């Protein structure tokens, strides 16, 4: 089987890739990074034919360049700066940075290794490619789409009859069924309901004239672990400070759980509470997390009703509705929903990730508020990071 190109535009990625990359372009061009692919599902096997198709798709990806209208669109986003857009006019994905291989047991290996400002851009493109290749090669694609359409119809009906009342953004790039299906999903949710506030997919935001949505990901905080001069337990502080310096309070939703939310809150001081419009949840009990954040806002005299809680952890629409009903009278609340929007079919979705694992040769890690989401290739370093976090938390508590 030979597929048509899966990624056909360099805008076909999440907005936060450009947001993070702009900060790196302005402040940290000396950093190099290594990213590794992981499939969290058990018993998933990739064939040599699938690996060959993935390699061919990566070859095509690296032939792409930004078009004038795409650069003009990026320039129209209020916090994307002209010098960064001019850099993107010259930038393109470099094939030598990506290695795709397959073990005898069918385990797929993907490694991205290069300057961080360039290596980081591969994540979403590669996940889009891997996921679509897997589902087109393994299943009857027409049957998958038919089941996805039936489920999409039911979701749209539930919004229009008042079963669902929450607002959400489509966050489905990384695990979508296909490029074509994500296009259908975004178009229909935005045109047939009043509940979809936008999409993380920059290309589809441009195509359908909806809001592109995203701030930063775990990798942004992780990268500070690779900078010698920064203590490990203070990476949130430096990440948020650089982000504020770059965006001056615009584009301001902070991610709390890279090295646990408890540690994040030590650096989410009065200044940061005022500077950031809200925070994003991506692991752990969402109700306990939300109450903890609301209590934190109140401790600084900030009205929680003026701040946003954005939930994005493995959501389906029923879970989102319950969270909305619980928090809507306490604070602003919204949702980023990915796989359940872009790959909800009669077959189980893949839980695949590509995570930053080294910066300038040093291991980095995400601790998360959920032990199962921790990812690090160096267990000795992971334990050292945990001890660093625990030491600071204990010291601050004793003060």
Order of alpha helices (4+ residues) and beta strands (2+ residues): alpha-beta-alpha-alpha-alpha-beta-beta-alpha-alpha-alpha-beta-alpha-beta-alpha-alpha-alpha-beta-alpha-alpha-beta-alpha-beta-alpha-beta-alpha-beta-beta-alpha
